[in-house]
Amino acid sequence: MDAATAAIDQGKQDLPAGDGANLSLKDRIARDLGQRILAGTYAQHVVLPTEAELCVIYGASRTALRDALLTLSAKGLIEARKRAGTRVRASSEWNRLDAQVLEWMRDIEPDLDFVRGLIEARLVIEPAAARLAARMATSGDLAVIEAAYEAMRIAPEDDLAACLDADVRFHTAILRASRNPVFANLGNMLAAALSFSFRLTTSATANYQQTLSAHGDVLEAIRMRRVDDAHDQMKALIGIASNDLLAVARKGHRQQPVPTASPLRP
């Protein structure tokens, strides 16, 4: 038995059967293999054990196993080549914005490179969306943004789920309030990805009141139609997430430069 097969065989007993009740064997296999790929247990370009070996390891039929592998293939994690076996694809080809992949990632060691990439993307997209929202938002749009901010304000600081839900609603509401159809669709697509990023960085925030105040500054700039200020305040807010990510890195994760926001214009 090679090292790859031995690694997964060792973890077979940890396959969460009960997680349970609502997952088929096919879905549990896909999750287990997917998490091992995302966590690096199976490195990029490594060939997975054969179908026959995986069937034995998971106690699964070929049909269930092949369905699981199709799920992983559709998410860009693996590819099957004739006479070459099933190979892990390069991480640049993984669809990490897929809601199911993001769910798997929440249960493994945080991938700071991916979160860093989200912050870089947010620094490009969200300040521009805030600028547009300050110009284009309707009274209904403003009410949704304000309601999300109010939910953040009243949520107990130790209730991460409530803070997270309100935070995501705040940011996606601004994307939609931009009245840009591309940004609006990004709001729908990135909601799960933002949840993953916020779950990591919000839990690291040393000063929740600073974060809350920054959200209030963004809301006020949009509400008062200060387009440049809305852009800058959003950039500053995302800068707080960058600092929070550094705090996570200092607790023992790999640390690399993280994008930071430019200072506010006077």
C-alpha positions, 0 to 999 in steps of 0.5 A: 500500500502506497503512502497516499492510500495509507493516509486515507485508510488511516483516516477511514475510521474518522469518516463522519457517518453521523454528521449524519443523518442528512448526508448520503454515503456519496456526499460523505465520501465527497466531503472527506476526500474534498477536505483532504485535498483542501487541507493538503493531505493530498497535494496538488498533482498527486494521484488518488488511490484507485477506484477499487482501493477507495471502494474498499476504504470507504465500504462503498459501491463503485456507483457511490464512489464514482458519484462522489468523484464526479462531484469533486471533478465538477468543483475543479478539485480532481481530474481523471485521465485515461490510464493515468488515474485520478489526479488532484488538480492545481489549486488555482483550478479549484472552485473555492467559491462553491458553497459546498467547498466553502462549507468543507473549508470551515471544518479544516485549518483556515487557508489564509492564502484564500482569505487573503485573496478574498480581501484583495478582491474586496479591496477592488470591488467593494469600495467601487460598489460603495461609491456607486451606492452613494450615488444610486441607492434608493430609499429602500436600498438604504433601509436594507443597509441600515437594518443590517447595520442595526442588527450588527449594533444590537447583536451580542459580541459573543454571538458570532453567528448573529454578528456574521449574518448581519455583517454579510447582509450589510456588505451584500446590500451595498453591492446590490444598492450600487445598481450595477448588475454585475456587482449585484450578481457578485453579491449573490455569488460571494455571500458564502465566500464572505461568510467564510472570510468574516467567520475567520476575521470577525472572530479575531477582531480585538475591538468589535466597537472599532469594526462597528463604528467603521460600518457606521461610517460607511452607512453614513457616507452612503446615506449622505451621498458622499460618493468619494467618502463612501469609497474611502470609508469602505476601503478603511473598513476592509483594512480592518479585516486585513489587520484581523487576518494578520492577527490570525497569522500571528497565532501560528499560521503562515504569515505573508504580506496582507493587502492593506487599505490606503489612509483616508484622504484628508 
